[in-house]
Structure formats: C-alpha cells, structure tokens
Amino acid sequence: MTPGTMTAADGMLAAAGCSIMVDGKTVVENKGGKTGKLCSYKLK
C-alpha cells in the first residue's frame, strides 16, 4: 500500500502521514508526514 500525497507549506507535494500496525501494535508511525518519508516495515 502506498499512502497518498499532501501539499506542503511551500506548495510542493510531500508524503502524507501514515502508520503500519502488525498484530494490533503500531510498528511505524509518521503523523502528518513530518519525516517526509513513506512508511515501510519489513516482516520477518
């Protein structure tokens, strides 16, 4: 799954906020797209 984009304050497109849950636990969270990176998590 690829999250959408949002318009940043400078008018450029940026990664939207995202979170990934595994077995009911949040393993990755990027509220509001603050890091500018897409969420990713590798299952073992």
Summary of the structure (lengths in Angstrom):
residues: 44
radius of gyration: 11.6
end to end distance: 18.0
largest distance: 38.1
contacts: 81
relative contact order: 0.28
helix: 7%
strand: 39%
